[in-house]
Amino acid sequence: MIDLSVIVPCYNEGSNIKDFVLRIIDMFNKNTINGEVVFVNDGSRDDTGAKIGKFSREFKNVIGVNHYKKLGIAEAWNSGLESSQGRYVVTIDADLQYNPEDILGLYKEITSDNYDLVQAWRKEYKDRDRFRKFLSRSLSYLLNVLFVTSIKDIKSGFVMYRREVFFEILKDRKKFRTFQHFFILSALKKGYKIRQVPITFYPRIRGESFIKNPVFFSFRVLSDIPKAILDFGAITRKRAGRRI
């Protein structure tokens, strides 16, 4: 069985695919990890699909999945999970703002203790976009207040899961427009044991963010909050603070 599957949603990330693949393969080889990379091309308009196809032919442990229209991060996670084989799975963006080599730290944490998921939190922020940093941290603060949690980076999608745990969490995805901001609440609701580890968040150098208007996107997240309160509110109030 595959030890680790790296699930990578991609939207117009053709210029980052090569570096990402080479760094992940190098990390697998240096640490003797039997791993695979599952790229999910989420309706890209550039050469992302072609680049994924090229490297999936070159490396037997690189897999490509195509969405012919943009379905969003949560659906990309689900498609990647269904196409993967790893005992553990990690979700990470293709834009290289998260360091692919940091996957090793998350993997060591989840395999050395009885955690269900290990989330990277952006302790050091080298991204130069201060406005987006402000919006991101403000939204994390709001979610922590509303759900009485003390999670350092509730929105970080750089997460290592036990395979069966991720399947269970993704069952909640269709309730929300922006499930990528509420999956940790789903994990708390289901009683999973969570660990957080600090990482550095880097500036985007190449490619195109799927978030065109950060303010509009933040309002989309806010529109999901009433549903999240109904679904997660009471349970997270009981369990928050004891899991992380």
C-alpha positions as CSV (number, residue, x, y, z in Angstrom):
1,M,0.0,0.0,0.0
2,I,1.1,3.6,-0.7
3,D,2.3,5.3,2.5
4,L,1.5,8.8,1.6
5,S,-0.7,10.6,-1.0
6,V,-0.1,14.3,-1.7
7,I,-3.4,15.8,-3.0
8,V,-2.9,19.0,-4.9
9,P,-5.8,21.1,-6.3
10,C,-4.7,23.2,-9.2
11,Y,-6.3,26.2,-11.0
12,N,-4.1,27.9,-13.6
13,E,-0.9,26.6,-11.9
14,G,1.0,25.4,-15.0
15,S,4.1,27.5,-14.2
16,N,4.4,25.8,-10.8
17,I,3.8,22.1,-11.7
18,K,7.4,21.2,-12.6
19,D,9.0,22.7,-9.5
20,F,6.4,21.1,-7.3
21,V,6.8,17.6,-8.8
22,L,10.6,17.6,-8.6
23,R,10.6,18.8,-5.0
24,I,8.0,16.2,-3.9
25,I,9.7,13.4,-5.7
26,D,13.1,14.4,-4.1
27,M,11.5,14.5,-0.7
28,F,10.0,11.0,-1.2
29,N,13.4,9.6,-2.3
30,K,15.5,11.2,0.4
31,N,13.2,9.9,3.1
32,T,12.4,6.5,1.6
33,I,8.6,7.3,1.5
34,N,6.5,5.2,-0.7
35,G,4.4,8.2,-1.9
36,E,2.3,9.5,-4.8
37,V,1.3,12.9,-6.0
38,V,-2.3,13.4,-7.1
39,F,-2.9,16.6,-9.1
40,V,-6.5,17.7,-9.6
41,N,-6.8,20.1,-12.5
42,D,-9.9,22.1,-11.4
43,G,-11.0,23.6,-14.8
44,S,-7.8,25.5,-15.5
45,R,-7.6,27.7,-18.5
46,D,-3.8,27.5,-19.0
47,D,-1.5,24.6,-19.6
48,T,-1.9,23.0,-16.1
49,G,-3.6,19.9,-17.6
50,A,-0.9,19.5,-20.2
51,K,1.9,19.8,-17.6
52,I,0.2,17.3,-15.2
53,G,-0.2,14.9,-18.2
54,K,3.5,15.3,-19.0
55,F,4.7,14.5,-15.5
56,S,2.2,11.7,-15.0
57,R,3.8,10.0,-18.0
58,E,7.3,10.6,-16.7
59,F,6.8,9.5,-13.1
60,K,4.7,6.4,-12.3
61,N,3.7,7.9,-8.9
62,V,2.3,11.2,-10.4
63,I,-1.4,11.0,-11.1
64,G,-3.6,13.5,-12.9
65,V,-7.3,14.1,-12.4
66,N,-9.3,16.5,-14.5
67,H,-12.3,18.6,-13.7
68,Y,-13.6,20.0,-17.0
69,K,-15.1,23.0,-15.2
70,K,-14.1,24.7,-11.9
71,L,-15.7,22.8,-9.0
72,G,-13.8,24.4,-6.1
73,I,-11.2,23.2,-3.6
74,A,-13.4,20.8,-1.5
75,E,-14.5,18.9,-4.7
76,A,-10.9,18.8,-5.8
77,W,-9.9,17.3,-2.4
78,N,-12.6,14.7,-2.8
79,S,-11.6,13.8,-6.4
80,G,-8.0,13.6,-5.3
81,L,-8.8,11.4,-2.3
82,E,-10.9,9.0,-4.5
83,S,-8.1,8.7,-6.9
84,S,-5.4,8.1,-4.3
85,Q,-4.2,5.0,-2.4
86,G,-2.2,6.3,0.5
87,R,-2.7,5.3,4.1
88,Y,-2.1,8.9,4.9
89,V,-3.1,11.9,2.7
90,V,-2.0,15.5,2.8
91,T,-3.7,18.4,1.1
92,I,-1.5,21.3,-0.1
93,D,-1.8,24.1,-2.7
94,A,0.2,24.0,-5.9
95,D,1.3,27.6,-5.7
96,L,4.4,26.8,-3.6
97,Q,3.4,29.3,-0.8
98,Y,3.5,26.3,1.4
99,N,6.9,24.6,1.3
100,P,6.4,21.1,-0.1
101,E,9.3,19.9,2.1
102,D,7.3,20.7,5.2
103,I,5.1,17.8,4.3
104,L,7.7,15.6,6.0
105,G,7.2,17.3,9.4
106,L,3.5,16.7,9.2
107,Y,4.1,13.1,8.2
108,K,6.4,12.5,11.1
109,E,3.9,13.9,13.6
110,I,0.9,11.8,12.4
111,T,3.0,8.6,12.3
112,S,4.6,9.1,15.6
113,D,1.5,9.7,17.7
114,N,-2.2,8.9,17.7
115,Y,-3.3,12.0,15.8
116,D,-6.2,11.8,13.3
117,L,-5.0,14.9,11.4
118,V,-2.1,17.3,11.6
119,Q,-2.6,20.9,10.4
120,A,0.2,23.3,9.5
121,W,-0.3,26.8,10.9
122,R,1.2,29.8,9.2
123,K,3.3,31.1,12.1
124,E,5.7,33.1,9.9
125,Y,4.1,35.0,7.1
126,K,6.5,36.1,4.3
127,D,3.7,36.8,1.8
128,R,3.9,40.5,1.0
129,D,0.2,40.9,0.4
130,R,-0.6,42.5,3.8
131,F,-4.3,43.1,3.0
132,R,-4.9,39.4,2.3
133,K,-3.0,38.5,5.4
134,F,-5.2,40.9,7.4
135,L,-8.4,39.4,5.9
136,S,-7.2,35.8,6.5
137,R,-6.2,36.4,10.1
138,S,-9.4,38.4,10.8
139,L,-11.6,35.6,9.5
140,S,-9.7,33.0,11.5
141,Y,-10.2,35.2,14.6
142,L,-13.9,35.6,13.9
143,L,-14.4,31.8,13.4
144,N,-12.5,31.1,16.7
145,V,-14.7,33.6,18.6
146,L,-18.0,32.3,17.0
147,F,-17.1,28.6,17.7
148,V,-15.3,29.1,21.0
149,T,-12.1,27.5,19.7
150,S,-8.5,28.5,20.1
151,I,-7.1,27.2,16.8
152,K,-4.0,29.1,15.7
153,D,-4.8,29.0,11.9
154,I,-8.3,27.6,11.4
155,K,-8.2,28.2,7.7
156,S,-5.0,26.6,6.7
157,G,-5.6,23.9,4.1
158,F,-2.2,22.3,4.5
159,V,-3.2,19.2,6.4
160,M,-2.2,15.6,6.9
161,Y,-5.0,13.1,7.5
162,R,-5.5,9.5,8.2
163,R,-7.2,8.3,5.0
164,E,-10.5,7.2,6.6
165,V,-10.7,10.4,8.7
166,F,-10.5,12.6,5.5
167,F,-13.3,10.6,3.9
168,E,-15.5,11.2,7.0
169,I,-14.8,14.9,7.1
170,L,-15.5,15.4,3.4
171,K,-19.0,14.0,3.8
172,D,-19.9,17.5,5.1
173,R,-18.5,19.4,2.1
174,K,-21.7,19.8,0.1
175,K,-23.4,21.8,2.9
176,F,-21.1,24.8,2.3
177,R,-20.0,27.0,-0.5
178,T,-16.5,27.4,1.1
179,F,-16.0,24.2,3.0
180,Q,-12.3,24.7,3.0
181,H,-12.8,27.2,5.9
182,F,-15.0,24.9,8.0
183,F,-13.4,21.4,7.7
184,I,-11.6,21.8,11.1
185,L,-15.0,22.4,12.7
186,S,-16.2,19.2,11.1
187,A,-13.2,17.4,12.5
188,L,-14.0,18.7,16.0
189,K,-17.7,17.7,15.6
190,K,-16.6,14.1,14.8
191,G,-14.2,14.0,17.8
192,Y,-11.0,13.7,15.9
193,K,-7.6,14.3,17.6
194,I,-5.9,17.3,16.0
195,R,-2.3,18.5,16.2
196,Q,-0.9,21.8,14.8
197,V,2.7,22.5,13.7
198,P,4.2,25.9,12.8
199,I,5.4,26.5,9.2
200,T,6.4,29.5,7.1
201,F,4.1,30.9,4.4
202,Y,5.9,32.2,1.3
203,P,5.0,34.8,-1.3
204,R,3.5,33.6,-4.6
205,I,6.1,33.9,-7.4
206,R,4.3,32.4,-10.3
207,G,0.8,31.3,-11.3
208,E,-2.6,32.8,-10.7
209,S,-4.6,32.8,-7.5
210,F,-8.2,31.4,-7.7
211,I,-9.3,34.3,-5.4
212,K,-9.8,37.3,-7.7
213,N,-11.4,39.5,-5.2
214,P,-10.5,38.8,-1.5
215,V,-13.2,41.0,-0.1
216,F,-16.0,39.3,-2.2
217,F,-14.5,35.9,-1.3
218,S,-14.6,36.8,2.4
219,F,-18.3,37.6,2.0
220,R,-18.9,34.2,0.5
221,V,-17.4,32.7,3.6
222,L,-19.5,34.8,5.9
223,S,-22.6,33.6,4.1
224,D,-21.8,30.1,5.2
225,I,-21.4,31.0,8.8
226,P,-25.2,30.7,9.8
227,K,-25.2,27.1,8.4
228,A,-21.9,26.4,10.2
229,I,-23.4,27.6,13.5
230,L,-26.4,25.4,13.1
231,D,-24.3,22.4,12.2
232,F,-21.2,22.8,14.4
233,G,-21.9,25.4,17.1
234,A,-23.1,23.3,20.0
235,I,-20.7,20.5,19.5
236,T,-17.6,22.6,19.1
237,R,-18.5,24.5,22.3
238,K,-18.3,21.3,24.2
239,R,-15.1,20.0,22.7
240,A,-13.0,23.0,21.7
241,G,-9.8,23.4,23.7
242,R,-9.4,19.7,24.5
243,R,-8.4,18.5,21.1
244,I,-5.5,20.8,20.1
